[in-house]
Amino acid sequence: MKLSLKAQFRDFLLMTLGIVLVSIGVYFFKFPNNFSMGGVSGLAVILAPLSPFPWLTASAINGIINILFLFLGFAMLNRGFGLRTVYCSVLYSLVIQVFEWVCPLNGPLTDEKVLELFFAVIFPALGSAILFNIDASSGGTDIIAMILKKYTGLDVGKALLISDVVIAASTFLIFDIETGLFSMLGLVLKSVLVDSVIESLNRRKNFFIITSQPEVACDFITHELGRGATVWEGQGAYTHEPHWIILTALSRGQAVVLRRFLKEKDPKAFFIIANSSEIFGKGFLRA
């Protein structure tokens, strides 16, 4: 289904924000500390000290690999290769390179490696979660995943995880034990944090309202909150009196408003509020 112009512009802004966040974490925190947590940026960290050319920095290698993967995607994926991936991949390489030109770094920003590790994980995790949430990616190894998925029967998720572990473990050989341990810890934190951020971004509230006055809640939900609701008739197991069950899905802010409204206008209503991060349909996620 074709998105409206407003939705496309919103996604464009979110893609740009996601890429900038990833780039900040990679350039200012990963590269100076040689943290390698897999992916193209991790591979760039590993290859940079092996390069015989001083101009071939981690930022330059990161951009070169991303562009190579981009051409590989064009050659092997054709129409299955999304414009979002092209935009994000090119922007990612450009932003990293601009950071290097505008703000060259000779070493870490601070002497606190643990603090820098957290920011090296948090910024890319936030950015990746935003991109994933709108069906976009920063390219790189995601392009390889698309190619493997199309041409082989490999478990792509497992293959990428193994490659990330191998890249992170390489820091033990290229750098030192401390950097290797930080890289492995960062890889674990990244995998956990991305899922948590995605779930938090999508979190909504499901309301199950059991009441004898369904019109009170339904009118407020449909006219004041602008949401839909489903109503069906039930019966009390003990009293055998008829009741109506109302189901609706709301944002967190709307859930607070509805809870206050019910407390005031229908104090005898019984309602259950449940968290959900996967609600598909109009006003929520696109299926």
C-alpha positions as CSV (number, residue, x, y, z in Angstrom):
1,M,0.0,0.0,0.0
2,K,1.4,3.4,-1.1
3,L,2.1,5.7,1.8
4,S,0.8,9.3,1.9
5,L,3.1,12.2,1.3
6,K,2.9,13.1,5.0
7,A,3.8,9.5,6.0
8,Q,6.7,9.4,3.5
9,F,8.1,12.7,4.9
10,R,7.8,11.4,8.4
11,D,9.6,8.2,7.5
12,F,12.3,10.2,5.7
13,L,12.9,12.3,8.9
14,L,13.0,9.2,11.1
15,M,15.5,7.5,8.7
16,T,17.7,10.5,8.8
17,L,17.5,10.7,12.6
18,G,18.2,7.0,13.0
19,I,21.3,7.2,10.7
20,V,22.7,10.2,12.5
21,L,22.3,8.4,15.9
22,V,24.1,5.3,14.6
23,S,26.8,7.5,13.1
24,I,27.4,9.4,16.3
25,G,27.8,6.2,18.3
26,V,30.1,4.6,15.7
27,Y,32.4,7.6,15.0
28,F,32.7,9.2,18.4
29,F,32.7,6.1,20.6
30,K,33.4,2.9,18.6
31,F,36.2,4.0,16.4
32,P,38.4,5.9,18.9
33,N,38.2,2.9,21.4
34,N,38.5,0.2,18.8
35,F,35.2,-1.3,19.9
36,S,34.2,-3.9,17.4
37,M,30.7,-5.3,17.8
38,G,30.2,-6.9,14.4
39,G,28.7,-5.4,11.3
40,V,30.5,-3.2,8.8
41,S,31.7,-0.7,11.4
42,G,33.2,-3.6,13.5
43,L,35.0,-4.9,10.4
44,A,36.3,-1.4,9.7
45,V,37.8,-1.3,13.2
46,I,39.6,-4.6,12.6
47,L,40.9,-3.7,9.1
48,A,42.1,-0.1,9.9
49,P,45.2,-1.0,11.8
50,L,46.1,-3.6,9.1
51,S,46.0,-1.0,6.4
52,P,49.4,0.2,5.0
53,F,47.9,3.5,4.0
54,P,47.4,6.2,6.7
55,W,44.5,7.8,4.8
56,L,42.6,4.5,4.9
57,T,41.0,5.1,8.3
58,A,38.2,3.2,9.9
59,S,35.7,5.8,8.6
60,A,37.0,5.5,5.1
61,I,37.0,1.7,5.2
62,N,33.4,1.8,6.6
63,G,32.3,3.9,3.7
64,I,34.1,1.8,1.1
65,I,32.6,-1.5,2.4
66,N,29.1,0.0,2.6
67,I,29.3,1.3,-1.0
68,L,30.6,-2.1,-2.2
69,F,27.7,-3.9,-0.5
70,L,25.4,-1.3,-2.1
71,F,26.6,-2.1,-5.6
72,L,26.4,-5.8,-4.7
73,G,22.8,-5.3,-3.7
74,F,22.0,-3.6,-7.0
75,A,23.6,-6.4,-8.9
76,M,21.9,-9.3,-7.1
77,L,18.7,-8.0,-5.6
78,N,17.2,-5.8,-8.3
79,R,13.7,-4.7,-7.4
80,G,13.9,-6.4,-4.0
81,F,16.6,-3.9,-3.1
82,G,14.7,-1.1,-1.4
83,L,15.2,2.7,-1.9
84,R,15.2,3.1,1.9
85,T,18.3,0.9,2.2
86,V,20.0,2.8,-0.6
87,Y,19.3,6.2,1.1
88,C,20.3,5.0,4.5
89,S,23.5,3.2,3.4
90,V,24.7,6.3,1.4
91,L,23.8,8.7,4.2
92,Y,25.5,6.6,6.8
93,S,28.8,6.6,4.8
94,L,28.5,10.3,4.2
95,V,27.7,11.3,7.8
96,I,30.6,9.2,9.1
97,Q,33.0,10.9,6.6
98,V,31.7,14.4,7.4
99,F,32.3,13.8,11.1
100,E,35.9,12.8,10.3
101,W,36.4,16.0,8.2
102,V,34.7,18.4,10.6
103,C,35.8,16.8,13.9
104,P,38.9,14.7,13.5
105,L,39.7,12.5,16.6
106,N,43.1,11.5,17.8
107,G,41.8,9.3,20.6
108,P,38.8,8.6,22.8
109,L,36.8,11.6,24.1
110,T,37.3,10.5,27.8
111,D,39.4,8.2,29.8
112,E,36.4,6.2,31.0
113,K,36.1,3.2,28.7
114,V,33.0,1.8,30.4
115,L,31.2,5.1,29.9
116,E,32.2,5.2,26.3
117,L,31.1,1.6,25.7
118,F,27.6,2.5,26.9
119,F,27.4,5.4,24.5
120,A,28.9,3.2,21.7
121,V,26.0,0.8,22.3
122,I,23.2,3.2,23.2
123,F,23.4,5.5,20.2
124,P,23.5,2.8,17.5
125,A,20.8,0.8,19.3
126,L,18.4,3.7,19.3
127,G,19.2,4.5,15.7
128,S,18.8,0.9,14.6
129,A,15.6,0.5,16.5
130,I,14.1,3.6,14.8
131,L,15.2,2.2,11.4
132,F,13.8,-1.3,12.1
133,N,10.6,0.2,13.2
134,I,9.9,1.8,9.8
135,D,11.2,-1.2,7.8
136,A,14.6,0.5,7.0
137,S,18.2,-0.4,7.7
138,S,21.6,1.1,7.5
139,G,22.7,-1.3,4.8
140,G,26.1,-3.1,5.3
141,T,25.6,-6.7,6.5
142,D,21.8,-6.3,6.1
143,I,22.4,-6.3,2.4
144,I,24.4,-9.6,2.7
145,A,21.5,-11.0,4.7
146,M,19.0,-10.1,1.9
147,I,21.3,-11.8,-0.7
148,L,21.7,-14.9,1.4
149,K,18.0,-15.1,2.1
150,K,17.3,-14.9,-1.7
151,Y,19.9,-17.4,-3.0
152,T,20.5,-19.9,-0.1
153,G,18.6,-21.8,2.5
154,L,20.8,-20.5,5.3
155,D,19.5,-19.3,8.6
156,V,20.4,-15.7,8.0
157,G,19.9,-14.5,11.6
158,K,22.2,-17.2,12.9
159,A,24.8,-16.6,10.2
160,L,24.9,-12.8,11.0
161,L,25.2,-13.5,14.7
162,I,28.1,-15.9,14.1
163,S,29.8,-13.3,11.9
164,D,29.3,-10.6,14.5
165,V,30.9,-12.8,17.2
166,V,33.8,-13.6,14.9
167,I,34.4,-9.9,14.1
168,A,34.2,-9.0,17.8
169,A,36.5,-11.8,18.9
170,S,39.1,-10.7,16.4
171,T,39.8,-7.7,18.6
172,F,41.6,-10.1,21.0
173,L,44.2,-10.7,18.2
174,I,44.4,-7.3,16.6
175,F,44.4,-5.2,19.8
176,D,44.4,-6.5,23.4
177,I,42.4,-8.5,25.9
178,E,40.8,-5.5,27.4
179,T,39.5,-4.2,24.0
180,G,38.3,-7.7,23.2
181,L,36.4,-8.1,26.4
182,F,34.8,-4.6,25.9
183,S,33.8,-5.6,22.3
184,M,32.2,-8.9,23.4
185,L,30.3,-7.1,26.2
186,G,29.2,-4.4,23.7
187,L,27.9,-7.1,21.3
188,V,25.8,-8.6,24.1
189,L,24.4,-5.3,25.3
190,K,23.6,-4.2,21.7
191,S,21.5,-7.3,21.0
192,V,19.5,-6.9,24.2
193,L,19.1,-3.1,23.9
194,V,17.9,-3.0,20.3
195,D,15.0,-5.4,21.2
196,S,14.1,-3.4,24.3
197,V,14.1,0.0,22.4
198,I,11.9,-1.4,19.6
199,E,9.4,-2.8,22.1
200,S,9.4,0.5,24.0
201,L,8.8,2.6,20.8
202,N,5.9,0.4,19.9
203,R,4.3,0.0,23.3
204,R,0.6,0.6,23.4
205,K,-2.2,-0.2,25.9
206,N,-5.0,-2.7,25.4
207,F,-8.2,-2.0,27.4
208,F,-10.7,-4.6,28.3
209,I,-13.6,-2.9,29.9
210,I,-16.5,-4.9,31.5
211,T,-19.4,-2.6,32.2
212,S,-23.2,-2.4,32.3
213,Q,-23.1,1.1,30.5
214,P,-21.1,0.4,27.3
215,E,-22.3,3.6,25.6
216,V,-20.5,5.8,28.2
217,A,-17.0,4.3,27.4
218,C,-17.7,3.8,23.7
219,D,-18.8,7.4,23.1
220,F,-15.7,8.7,24.8
221,I,-13.4,6.4,23.0
222,T,-14.8,7.1,19.5
223,H,-15.6,10.8,19.8
224,E,-13.0,12.2,22.2
225,L,-10.1,9.8,21.7
226,G,-10.7,9.1,18.0
227,R,-10.1,5.4,18.4
228,G,-12.2,2.4,17.5
229,A,-13.6,-0.2,19.9
230,T,-15.2,-3.6,19.7
231,V,-18.2,-4.5,21.9
232,W,-19.6,-7.9,22.7
233,E,-22.1,-9.2,25.3
234,G,-21.1,-11.4,28.2
235,Q,-22.5,-12.7,31.5
236,G,-21.3,-12.6,35.0
237,A,-20.2,-16.1,36.1
238,Y,-21.5,-15.6,39.7
239,T,-24.4,-13.2,39.3
240,H,-25.5,-14.3,35.8
241,E,-26.2,-10.7,35.0
242,P,-25.6,-9.4,31.5
243,H,-22.5,-7.3,30.9
244,W,-20.7,-5.8,27.9
245,I,-17.1,-6.2,27.2
246,I,-15.3,-3.4,25.3
247,L,-11.9,-3.9,23.7
248,T,-9.8,-1.0,22.5
249,A,-6.2,-0.2,21.8
250,L,-4.7,3.2,22.8
251,S,-1.5,5.1,23.1
252,R,0.0,5.5,26.6
253,G,-1.3,9.1,26.9
254,Q,-4.8,8.1,25.7
255,A,-4.8,5.2,28.2
256,V,-4.3,7.6,31.1
257,V,-7.1,9.8,29.9
258,L,-9.5,6.9,29.5
259,R,-8.7,5.5,32.9
260,R,-9.4,8.9,34.6
261,F,-12.7,9.2,32.6
262,L,-13.9,5.7,33.7
263,K,-13.0,6.4,37.3
264,E,-15.2,9.5,37.2
265,K,-18.1,8.5,34.9
266,D,-18.4,4.8,35.3
267,P,-16.8,3.9,38.7
268,K,-18.4,0.4,38.7
269,A,-16.7,-0.6,35.5
270,F,-14.1,-3.3,35.7
271,F,-11.2,-2.9,33.3
272,I,-7.9,-4.6,32.5
273,I,-5.0,-2.8,31.0
274,A,-2.3,-4.8,29.2
275,N,0.9,-3.7,27.4
276,S,1.4,-4.6,23.8
277,S,4.2,-3.7,21.4
278,E,2.7,-5.4,18.3
279,I,-0.6,-3.9,17.3
280,F,-1.2,-3.8,13.5
281,G,-3.8,-1.8,11.7
282,K,-5.0,1.8,11.1
283,G,-3.4,4.2,13.6
284,F,-0.8,1.7,14.6
285,L,1.9,-0.5,12.9
286,R,1.7,-1.3,9.2
287,A,1.3,-5.0,8.7
